[in-house]
Amino acid sequence: MSLLCTLLHNARIYTLDRHQPVVSALAIDAQGRIIAAGGEELRETFPFAQRQDMGKRVILPGLTDAHIHLMHYALNLQKVDVETSTKAEAIRRVAERANKTLAGEWILGHGWQQNDWGGDFPTATDLDAVVADKPVYLTAKSLHAGWANSAALQQAGIGPNTPDPANGKILRDEHGQPTGILLESAMTLIETKLPQPTTSQVADAIDSAQATLLAMGITGVHDFDYRPCFMALQQLDAEGRLKLRVLKNIPLALLDYAHGLGLRAGFGSDHLRIGMVKIFMDGALGPRTAAMFAPYLNEPENRGILNMDGEELFEHGRKAAEVGLGLTVHAIGDRAVHEVLNGLEHLRHYEHANHLPALRHRIEHVQIIHPNDTNRLAQLKVIASMQPIHATSDMFAADYYWGERARLAYAWKTQLLAGAILAFGSDAPVESPNPFLGLHAAVTRRRSDGAPGPQGWYPEERLTLHQALEAYTIGAAYAAGLETRRGKLTPGFDADLIVLEQDPFVCPAEELYTLRPSATMISGAWAWQP
């Protein structure tokens, strides 16, 4: 054949196609699609191809982060990193930034986790000791809590008489004074006062961040940020600067607008497509706001915050389904997951009764599930969108606050065996978006230092490397409605792939987190090379 194409050969290529799992060569046409997969015979089949000898390196399908906050991640790269082992170090970093910050400017940071500091929340007074004249606002690792100094509280008008907003809480001391910690929707009291970057500034931040993601082996993301992120992504796409494949989910607050327009999932371009409607059912484990059936251990009055029940979720889902939009629902606590499943069960009946397509609804996180609900995601054909790195990050907190219930926390294998489809991501900037950290967590259920031990945390939930890879590729593609185009390296699919010097199927599982790609290709073109 004289077909003009690119031929990658002399490689070990894991296609994730069960009919042809390992090949040594791929032929890619001028449009960036794979037209043939096989062995060295492809050199004869495509004699005029542009050949690239891969030097026996390993090639995998490009990895997708199925849950990321892209704008937050990009902008957080510019903030103070307060993910530290001690509160004192976090405060030192804030003081250091304050010395370089002009009077009146906000000091923003991200990443603190009070569970790493003994469990007690920090206070405004802690920050006031080093920065009293400039407003400071630091988001927690979970993104479900904020820590402010007194100057920030004052600018936001938060005082002893400020009421708690719906689904939020202002922590107060014994005198009723705000302590500086804001939970859930209370965070908006400050966040609406923060200086907002322009669309172009967000676009530039994302453009810079995507280079970091591409270097990690990420070729696609499912984004959960809001309107400013979508506007920036549209600008990047229009300017030809968007290299990542982005599935853009819509916040619930914009459902009425999407419904009015008749916007449906899948609308867009090769690099930017509409996804689903994102709904928050509860909070998170870190600030103990995830909605639980039984109280948190040692907190008999605390069952978390449930934002809505299954009936209200169904009403939102019905409106979305009428225009072809599925639901992607944040649910971490077992009660929240239960209510989502109840709502989606009702929605499945509605879809069937009204001759609507069975949409690809998702539950985001599924961090703990009640034993009676373990099979329901599979039964309802609901995708389990989970983040393996959460397990190794949160395991000690899960044991401390959930006790024996943690047996069904981050239970990927349980969901897989029940028949649910897994889609893996990171929830960055909550965690690092590095997918090899996620693969390591999924396969070992251990931290990089080996904790909690050789077998890992609840080792029965460990996955094989192949199962974990499928969740970052095939499962993520299915969740986006793109399983016939992405997630495998097989004819007819987009040539989105990564090149590795080491074979992840050969290296020890405990070393998976050390792997890094040496090149990343999207649509047949090298999108990143060192």
GUDRENTOR-342966 format. One line per field, with one value per residue (C-alpha): residue number from 1; x, z, y; residue in one letter. Coordinates in steps of 0.02 Angstrom, whole numbers. Layout:
REM residues N
seq	[NUM_...]
east	[X_...]
up	[Z_...]
north	[Y_...]
type	[a_...]
This chain:
REM residues 530
seq	[1_2_3_4_5_6_7_8_9_10_11_12_13_14_15_16_17_18_19_20_21_22_23_24_25_26_27_28_29_30_31_32_33_34_35_36_37_38_39_40_41_42_43_44_45_46_47_48_49_50_51_52_53_54_55_56_57_58_59_60_61_62_63_64_65_66_67_68_69_70_71_72_73_74_75_76_77_78_79_80_81_82_83_84_85_86_87_88_89_90_91_92_93_94_95_96_97_98_99_100_101_102_103_104_105_106_107_108_109_110_111_112_113_114_115_116_117_118_119_120_121_122_123_124_125_126_127_128_129_130_131_132_133_134_135_136_137_138_139_140_141_142_143_144_145_146_147_148_149_150_151_152_153_154_155_156_157_158_159_160_161_162_163_164_165_166_167_168_169_170_171_172_173_174_175_176_177_178_179_180_181_182_183_184_185_186_187_188_189_190_191_192_193_194_195_196_197_198_199_200_201_202_203_204_205_206_207_208_209_210_211_212_213_214_215_216_217_218_219_220_221_222_223_224_225_226_227_228_229_230_231_232_233_234_235_236_237_238_239_240_241_242_243_244_245_246_247_248_249_250_251_252_253_254_255_256_257_258_259_260_261_262_263_264_265_266_267_268_269_270_271_272_273_274_275_276_277_278_279_280_281_282_283_284_285_286_287_288_289_290_291_292_293_294_295_296_297_298_299_300_301_302_303_304_305_306_307_308_309_310_311_312_313_314_315_316_317_318_319_320_321_322_323_324_325_326_327_328_329_330_331_332_333_334_335_336_337_338_339_340_341_342_343_344_345_346_347_348_349_350_351_352_353_354_355_356_357_358_359_360_361_362_363_364_365_366_367_368_369_370_371_372_373_374_375_376_377_378_379_380_381_382_383_384_385_386_387_388_389_390_391_392_393_394_395_396_397_398_399_400_401_402_403_404_405_406_407_408_409_410_411_412_413_414_415_416_417_418_419_420_421_422_423_424_425_426_427_428_429_430_431_432_433_434_435_436_437_438_439_440_441_442_443_444_445_446_447_448_449_450_451_452_453_454_455_456_457_458_459_460_461_462_463_464_465_466_467_468_469_470_471_472_473_474_475_476_477_478_479_480_481_482_483_484_485_486_487_488_489_490_491_492_493_494_495_496_497_498_499_500_501_502_503_504_505_506_507_508_509_510_511_512_513_514_515_516_517_518_519_520_521_522_523_524_525_526_527_528_529_530]
east	[0_59_-49_36_47_160_225_279_376_499_397_302_127_-10_-167_-297_-391_-423_-423_-245_-173_11_85_249_190_51_8_-72_-155_-142_-299_-221_-318_-244_-267_-171_-94_23_205_351_248_170_334_292_108_149_313_299_255_358_442_484_589_534_689_591_505_334_178_12_-152_-157_-224_-378_-406_-593_-611_-510_-543_-439_-450_-424_-275_-199_-223_-167_2_21_-38_53_71_12_2_127_159_144_37_193_269_109_109_293_257_115_229_359_233_169_342_330_149_96_-15_-198_-168_-242_-129_-205_-152_-212_-183_-195_-268_-306_-303_-116_-97_-179_-360_-397_-443_-323_-385_-379_-270_-137_-125_-144_18_115_-1_-119_-126_-162_-309_-261_-372_-315_-423_-413_-348_-528_-590_-732_-659_-572_-455_-453_-364_-454_-420_-505_-653_-671_-665_-801_-907_-906_-937_-1027_-1198_-1168_-1289_-1233_-1286_-1387_-1277_-1132_-1060_-953_-853_-862_-776_-861_-902_-985_-841_-792_-634_-578_-639_-780_-860_-948_-1059_-996_-835_-927_-943_-758_-735_-858_-745_-585_-509_-563_-441_-490_-536_-368_-275_-367_-333_-147_-143_-229_-113_36_-41_-83_103_124_-21_43_213_124_45_-127_-206_-384_-478_-657_-670_-784_-748_-872_-912_-745_-654_-772_-746_-557_-563_-667_-538_-396_-489_-530_-347_-285_-194_-298_-204_-293_-458_-580_-752_-834_-967_-1101_-1141_-1318_-1341_-1335_-1454_-1600_-1495_-1434_-1613_-1675_-1542_-1569_-1385_-1343_-1197_-1065_-1088_-923_-758_-626_-541_-689_-855_-1004_-1020_-1151_-1234_-1130_-1226_-1159_-1247_-1137_-970_-807_-718_-584_-701_-820_-962_-988_-1167_-1169_-1305_-1218_-1119_-934_-839_-820_-941_-1113_-1208_-1118_-1186_-1118_-1216_-1340_-1380_-1533_-1626_-1656_-1822_-1745_-1602_-1729_-1813_-1649_-1610_-1778_-1751_-1575_-1628_-1758_-1618_-1495_-1389_-1340_-1299_-1128_-1156_-1030_-1069_-942_-1036_-1138_-1302_-1263_-1222_-1384_-1489_-1405_-1443_-1625_-1638_-1553_-1662_-1814_-1731_-1698_-1885_-1923_-1804_-1883_-2062_-2030_-1928_-1772_-1596_-1518_-1391_-1219_-1248_-1100_-1067_-910_-801_-911_-789_-893_-1045_-1172_-1164_-1343_-1295_-1136_-1221_-1336_-1217_-1195_-1381_-1425_-1281_-1208_-1023_-912_-801_-669_-497_-374_-255_-393_-380_-197_-214_-367_-349_-297_-434_-560_-510_-519_-688_-777_-703_-758_-866_-703_-703_-813_-719_-636_-696_-645_-632_-803_-878_-783_-835_-1016_-1007_-991_-880_-739_-673_-521_-457_-370_-488_-339_-297_-362_-229_-88_-152_-3_-91_55_24_-155_-102_15_-124_-248_-129_-47_-164_-3_81_248_333_252_119_16_114_162_-17_-90_-248_-394_-293_-446_-488_-324_-336_-222_-123_-228_-390_-324_-261_-430_-511_-395_-426_-573_-681_-650_-688_-850_-901_-876_-974_-814_-778_-775_-639_-529_-457_-375_-240_-331_-388_-517_-463_-376_-187_-180_-36_111_287_378_558_504_370_239_188_365_423_382_210_283_384_239_229_406_364_360_323_460_335_149_53_-121_-208_-49_60_186_103_244_425_564]
up	[0_-37_97_177_363_514_570_750_757_860_1018_1147_1128_1252_1152_1286_1143_1202_1022_993_1165_1120_954_899_770_738_575_598_457_422_524_679_677_694_532_574_724_707_688_575_425_430_359_198_206_221_125_107_288_394_508_689_773_955_1015_1101_1217_1291_1223_1315_1270_1332_1509_1554_1722_1740_1881_1888_1929_1788_1825_2011_1974_1854_1968_2122_2041_2075_2257_2419_2441_2619_2603_2743_2883_3016_3040_3084_2913_2826_2924_2885_2699_2713_2804_2669_2533_2635_2629_2439_2430_2411_2542_2517_2402_2446_2494_2428_2464_2454_2523_2714_2800_2985_3002_2966_3109_3248_3196_3266_3143_3132_3171_3109_3259_3195_3034_3118_3212_3049_2933_3012_2880_2723_2691_2689_2625_2613_2543_2619_2523_2508_2436_2562_2693_2697_2824_2837_2942_3029_2888_2764_2880_2899_2711_2687_2826_2927_3111_3261_3191_3017_2994_2927_2744_2686_2675_2756_2925_3002_3144_3302_3471_3641_3629_3459_3366_3196_3214_3034_2968_2841_2788_2624_2558_2692_2590_2461_2589_2559_2385_2311_2378_2300_2149_1995_1853_1676_1548_1464_1629_1663_1485_1504_1672_1595_1445_1562_1670_1521_1484_1659_1632_1462_1539_1664_1524_1532_1362_1419_1568_1631_1707_1850_1864_1825_1692_1696_1658_1514_1439_1452_1373_1229_1202_1202_1082_963_965_932_1099_1182_1165_1298_1261_1383_1434_1514_1644_1685_1862_1923_1936_1746_1711_1672_1543_1465_1462_1381_1246_1219_1251_1253_1301_1165_1085_1041_956_960_1105_1200_1225_1339_1472_1608_1747_1907_2071_2249_2366_2520_2586_2616_2741_2785_2867_2919_2810_2704_2737_2839_2903_3071_3160_3142_3279_3434_3361_3409_3341_3174_3023_2897_2779_2653_2522_2448_2449_2307_2258_2230_2134_2022_1981_1923_1828_1741_1674_1618_1535_1429_1331_1334_1483_1612_1795_1875_2062_2201_2340_2472_2626_2628_2653_2509_2394_2448_2408_2238_2196_2247_2136_1989_2006_1989_1842_1753_1763_1696_1549_1505_1523_1414_1280_1324_1305_1457_1494_1569_1743_1862_2047_2086_2226_2303_2447_2563_2525_2632_2617_2550_2406_2341_2189_2145_2035_1921_1924_1874_1750_1846_1821_1976_1950_2084_2130_2192_2268_2391_2475_2518_2565_2676_2744_2921_2933_2866_3000_3134_3087_3004_3099_3035_2902_2809_2745_2605_2582_2414_2366_2183_2173_2253_2118_1978_2034_2047_1864_1876_1755_1839_1780_1876_1908_2039_2096_2073_2152_2299_2252_2125_1949_1916_1855_1904_2085_2056_1973_2118_2243_2147_2133_2306_2419_2498_2510_2428_2597_2611_2740_2807_2769_2635_2599_2591_2666_2647_2518_2452_2360_2263_2073_1944_1840_1688_1782_1845_1673_1597_1721_1661_1478_1423_1573_1557_1371_1404_1533_1400_1268_1167_1188_1000_975_1129_1267_1156_1023_884_706_699_864_893_907_1086_1172_1290_1278_1429_1455_1582_1564_1702_1682_1723_1855_2039_2087_2230_2101_1988_2063_1999_1814_1698_1511_1389_1259_1239_1074_1039_873_793_839_980_1106_1233_1226_1348]
north	[0_177_255_405_373_361_192_167_3_-97_-70_-172_-103_-149_-112_-158_-241_-419_-483_-420_-375_-350_-291_-213_-86_40_127_298_396_582_616_540_376_203_107_-51_-140_-287_-336_-294_-350_-176_-109_-201_-156_30_48_237_270_388_262_294_161_157_65_-74_50_15_101_115_200_379_394_495_580_553_679_839_1021_1090_1276_1248_1137_1262_1412_1314_1290_1477_1470_1434_1246_1211_1022_1000_875_1011_1165_1264_1230_1284_1447_1474_1459_1584_1707_1685_1727_1874_1952_1954_2014_2195_2276_2236_2088_1919_1775_1614_1436_1257_1084_1086_934_947_758_768_893_792_814_987_1125_1273_1448_1627_1668_1547_1649_1819_1786_1799_1897_2022_2159_2057_1940_1754_1614_1434_1295_1121_972_911_1077_1062_1180_1349_1428_1618_1746_1889_2012_1894_1866_2054_2086_1955_2029_1868_1898_1824_1870_1798_1651_1483_1467_1318_1162_1253_1295_1432_1355_1461_1464_1456_1642_1626_1707_1632_1528_1554_1385_1380_1217_1175_1317_1436_1446_1551_1692_1724_1654_1780_1917_1851_1939_1844_1807_1854_1722_1747_1726_1563_1505_1540_1450_1297_1303_1296_1160_1049_1033_961_841_784_749_635_533_612_637_671_741_750_924_977_1163_1300_1431_1526_1363_1323_1497_1478_1305_1371_1509_1383_1269_1413_1467_1290_1284_1148_985_882_795_878_818_970_937_1066_1127_1101_1290_1299_1155_1270_1363_1200_1134_1293_1282_1097_1065_880_770_749_919_1002_968_832_922_995_907_930_796_783_883_886_878_881_760_785_845_751_642_771_898_756_823_666_607_447_329_311_448_474_383_491_619_551_703_710_617_742_855_785_917_832_667_545_623_794_715_628_792_866_707_706_882_839_675_764_849_703_753_622_651_643_651_684_561_510_452_290_383_501_355_269_422_441_261_284_438_353_199_311_398_233_193_367_345_179_240_392_302_401_331_250_385_351_417_417_426_523_454_317_327_219_114_25_-167_-170_-55_-138_-218_-75_25_-125_-165_13_25_172_208_207_358_336_400_267_393_446_277_288_471_447_270_318_450_324_199_333_407_260_113_-58_24_64_-116_-49_114_143_-30_-39_-227_-248_-137_-223_-397_-338_-287_-99_-2_92_261_322_497_603_743_861_978_875_747_742_707_592_433_323_370_314_152_115_148_39_-108_-102_0_64_232_260_234_61_105_23_-137_-264_-321_-147_-75_-198_-295_-388_-226_-222_-226_-303_-179_-224_-188_-22_30_-8_112_251_210_102_144_330_323_230_361_495_398_375_190_163_294_302_195_63_58_-30_12_149_227_392_379_444_355_367_297_222_169_38_-95_-72_-254_-309_-185_-223_-158_-55_44_93_267_304_280_430_438_485_550_581_576_644_615_551_702_712_827_816_761_812]
type	[m_s_l_l_c_t_l_l_h_n_a_r_i_y_t_l_d_r_h_q_p_v_v_s_a_l_a_i_d_a_q_g_r_i_i_a_a_g_g_e_e_l_r_e_t_f_p_f_a_q_r_q_d_m_g_k_r_v_i_l_p_g_l_t_d_a_h_i_h_l_m_h_y_a_l_n_l_q_k_v_d_v_e_t_s_t_k_a_e_a_i_r_r_v_a_e_r_a_n_k_t_l_a_g_e_w_i_l_g_h_g_w_q_q_n_d_w_g_g_d_f_p_t_a_t_d_l_d_a_v_v_a_d_k_p_v_y_l_t_a_k_s_l_h_a_g_w_a_n_s_a_a_l_q_q_a_g_i_g_p_n_t_p_d_p_a_n_g_k_i_l_r_d_e_h_g_q_p_t_g_i_l_l_e_s_a_m_t_l_i_e_t_k_l_p_q_p_t_t_s_q_v_a_d_a_i_d_s_a_q_a_t_l_l_a_m_g_i_t_g_v_h_d_f_d_y_r_p_c_f_m_a_l_q_q_l_d_a_e_g_r_l_k_l_r_v_l_k_n_i_p_l_a_l_l_d_y_a_h_g_l_g_l_r_a_g_f_g_s_d_h_l_r_i_g_m_v_k_i_f_m_d_g_a_l_g_p_r_t_a_a_m_f_a_p_y_l_n_e_p_e_n_r_g_i_l_n_m_d_g_e_e_l_f_e_h_g_r_k_a_a_e_v_g_l_g_l_t_v_h_a_i_g_d_r_a_v_h_e_v_l_n_g_l_e_h_l_r_h_y_e_h_a_n_h_l_p_a_l_r_h_r_i_e_h_v_q_i_i_h_p_n_d_t_n_r_l_a_q_l_k_v_i_a_s_m_q_p_i_h_a_t_s_d_m_f_a_a_d_y_y_w_g_e_r_a_r_l_a_y_a_w_k_t_q_l_l_a_g_a_i_l_a_f_g_s_d_a_p_v_e_s_p_n_p_f_l_g_l_h_a_a_v_t_r_r_r_s_d_g_a_p_g_p_q_g_w_y_p_e_e_r_l_t_l_h_q_a_l_e_a_y_t_i_g_a_a_y_a_a_g_l_e_t_r_r_g_k_l_t_p_g_f_d_a_d_l_i_v_l_e_q_d_p_f_v_c_p_a_e_e_l_y_t_l_r_p_s_a_t_m_i_s_g_a_w_a_w_q_p]
